[in-house]
Amino acid sequence: MRLYDRLLDVFGILTGVIAAFLAIGITLSIIGRLLGIGDIDWMIEASEYSLFCITFLGAPWALREGVHIRVDIATNLLSERWQRRVEVLSDVFGLVAVGVLLIWGAKVVIASHAAHSMFSKLLIFPEWTLLILIPISAALMVVELCRRLYRAATGHGVKTGKAEVF
């Protein structure tokens, strides 16, 4: 599990690096355009691919860290026992959803590779090299959701209680 956790750490770091690349790249492109130097013509396309990467690299890390979006206004009204039950139920639903995403993503990557599909705008590269993030991310989320269900079943490390409100 340590290797798995280090991999998620790397994914989290990569997500941050890509976000920084986007912020700097888009800013430089806008400044270039405003100064009449010209913009970075491939930056918009790179930002599209970057947002895709941020989503699929960051999701397993966010799930592990518990920093994903939660709407817990109703569950905060429940007892800790019922909060755990709702958490387990949501993890089971999540496991089914990412299981479907894993299978679908794997099929899409295989089909893209077999068809030799390419992204060909300004940047040209094989489609599957980007799409591979879908099943990889889904597989890592399956592992994380199984870990969460194990912790809930054994009572180890289950977080309940009231969320912070800002």
N, C-alpha and C positions, 0 to 999 in steps of 0.2 A: 504494500500500500504506500510505502514511502516513495517509490518510483512514480506511482500514479499521482501522488500529491505534488511531487516536483514537476511533473508534466503539466499539471493544472497551474502551478506557479508560473511556468514558462508561458503558458497560454495567456495568463493574466498580464504578464509583462509585455508580451507581444501585442496584446490589445491596447495597452497604454502607449507603446511605441507607434503603433499605426494611428492612434488618435492624435498623437503629437505630430506625426507626419502630415496628417490631414490639416491640422490647424496651421502649421507652418507653410505647407504647400499652397493651400488656398489663399492664405494671407499674402504670400509672395506673388501669386498670380494676380491678385487684385491690385496690389501695389504696382506691379509691372504694367498693368492695363491703365491705371490712373496716371502713371508717369509717361505713358506713351511708348514705353519700351516693348510692350507686347506681353500677353499673358503666357502662362505655361499651357500650351495647347492640349497636352495629355492629362492635365490635372483633374479635369472633370471626370474623365473616364477612370482614372486611377482612384478617385474618391468613391465612385460607384463600387468598384471591386473592394476597396478598403472597408466600406460600410458592411459589405457581405462578410468579409474576414472578421471584423470586429464582432459581429453578431455570433458567428459560429465558433470563434476562438474564445470569446468572453463568456458564453453561456454556461459551460461546465464549471468554470472558475466562479462565476457569480452564484451558481446553485450551491457549490460547496461553501462559499463564504456567507450565504444567506443574504446577499445584497440584491437579489432579484426583486422585482416588484411584487409586493404583497398587499392585498386588500384585506385587512384583518379587522375591519370595523365591527363585523358581526362576531367573529371568533373571540374577540377581546371580552365579550359579554359572557362567554362560557367559562365553566370551571376548568381547571388545569387538565382534569381527566378527559373532558370533552374536547378541549383544545388538541390534546394528543391524538384523539380519535380522528378529528377533522384533518390534522396534519398527515396522519397515516393514509387516510382516504385520498387526500390531494396528491400524496406521493405515488399511490397506486395509479391514479389517473395519469399523472405525469409519466410514470413508467410505461404505461400503454401508449401514450402519445409519442414519446421519444423512441419506443420500439417500432412504431409505425414509421416514424421519420427515418430511423436507421435502415429499415428494409427498403423503403422508397428511395432514400438517398443512395444506397448501394446499387440499386437497379439503375438509377439515373447515371451514376458514374460509369458503370459497366457499359451501358448503352452509348454514352458519350465517347468512351474510349474505343469501343468497337466501330463506331461511325466516323472516327477521326475528326470529330467536331472541333471547330476552332472558334475562339473569340477573335474577330478581325475587324476592329475599328482602327484606331491609331496604334494600339497595342495589340500584337498578334501572339496568341499562345493557345495551347490545347485547352479546351473547355473543362476537361476532367480534372486538370490540375487545380482548379479553383473549387469545383464541385465536390472534390474528395473531402473537403472540410465538413460537409453535411453528415456523412456517416461516421466520420471520426468524432465529431462533436456529439452526435447522438449516442455513440457507444460510450463515451465518457460520462454522459449524463445518465445512461442506464446504470453504470457502475455507481455513480453518486447517489442516485435514487435508491438503489439496493442498499448502500451503506446507511442511508437515512432510515430505511425501513428496518434494517437490523438494529440500529440504535433505538428506534422506537419499540421494537419487540423486546429488547433486552433492558430497556430503561436507561441506557448509557448515553449521556450527552444530549438528551432531548430538551430542546429549548421551548419553554412555554411562558406565558405571562403577557403583560401589556407591552405593546409597541411604544416606541418613543414618538412623541408628536412634536413637531417643530412649528 
